[in-house]
Amino acid sequence: MGGQKERLAQEIILGIGGAKMLKELGISTDYYHMNEGHSALLTTEAEGEKVFTTHTPVPAGHDKFSRELVERMMPKENLNQLDFGNELNMTELALENSRYSNGVSDRHAEVSREMFPGHEIDAVTNGVHSATWSAKPFSDLYDDNIQGWRTDPARLTKVAGIEDSKIWKAKQECKLKLSHHLENGNLDQEIFTIGFARRSTDYKRPTLIFRDLDRLESLAEEYKGLQIVFGGKAHPEDDRGKELVSKVLKFSEMLENVDVFFIEDYSMEDSLEMVSGVDLWLNNPRRGQEASGTSGMKAAHNGTPQLSTPDGWWLEGCIKGKTGWNIGENYVKGEDEDRIDSESLYEKLEEIMSIYSQERQEWINIMENCITLNASHFNTDRMLKEYLARAYN
Ligand SMILES: *Cc1c(COP(=O)(O)O)cnc(C)c1O
């Protein structure tokens, strides 16, 4: 934390200090891969090729420093390598000095090209590590049926050959594990369960699903119950996190037919329990702000379809009605985004809960598609191969 001065000091140590340290240690490399602009000052110190990945379209995520501050703090010999105006933009610096730059989804690369005109910005869509993000009931199932999937997760397409009953059973085991993991009650195994877990930032709209409580109640009534599991960061000094927990608590008290559970201080372990133990993963950021999003990819590895606004990786991962559903798919960004999206959210839930409760076979097909179509592709193995072919070639 701290102000601009501390921030720049950190980035001088990271970029210039880091490059000097590697030199002292006699470690040489062909490529330096900068993630975000934080390390971009290494371009004034290190030899060798640079590769750059931008990870967020949110303007606050891109560091800028005033000329005055940079001139005061930078070592002379490094400062002389820089050519900039009134302000040093670390993302621009990285883009200008890299042989290859990319965003982390097709949509994010598009948004980044608009933010930084004149630069070539390719897309390498993020992935998650398949063996880490497949919960034990699913990884056991894959181990039993698909040789080599851990090192070659593209083979998860072969899940198409596994009996439906085994996929269903793995999900039920995960649901039971999640139930034991909860502190404020137990899940009913028979009831449709939605998961939502986020860093609590405004654009992710954690309380969108509570906009119309009556509508939510009537969905629960129609389909014999509804459970929602929330995960959030609630650090004692994090007011937003605390606000989220108290809001969720308040709504859960107001609801009669909907059971709401929450996991405080949401960790990676909680995340694995959640993405695997629920029936549907919900993601509803305002459009244009999600660079990629990865929790929906984790969900896919555990046969959990996603309902999401079309943003980030989901524009590539959603095959409507087969791997999940879109919220507000016809909406063009403008006013009333929250109202229109929440209405669409309830309409989609109606459709989704109807399949879950009345077309079980179709539901299991959808679970299977999540693994065969999405887990087989949105993983780090595929992602690294793309970096090898395009960035480190
Ligand atoms: C995966 C994960 C995230 C990121 O989820 P997004 O969908 O990319 O926002 C955040 N926190 C934890 C603990 C996670 O496991």
The ligand as a Gaussian input file, in Angstrom:
#p B3LYP/6-31G(d) Opt

LIG

0 1
 C      -10.386000     -18.612000      -8.492000
 C      -10.343000     -17.710000      -7.344000
 C      -10.537000     -16.332000      -7.537000
 C      -10.792000     -15.719000      -8.903000
 O      -12.080000     -15.951000      -9.381000
 P      -12.624000     -15.072000     -10.619000
 O      -13.762000     -15.810000     -11.176000
 O      -11.485000     -14.993000     -11.602000
 O      -12.983000     -13.745000     -10.065000
 C      -10.504000     -15.503000      -6.439000
 N      -10.274000     -15.999000      -5.182000
 C      -10.077000     -17.321000      -4.960000
 C       -9.846000     -17.817000      -3.576000
 C      -10.102000     -18.222000      -6.030000
 O       -9.886000     -19.530000      -5.818000

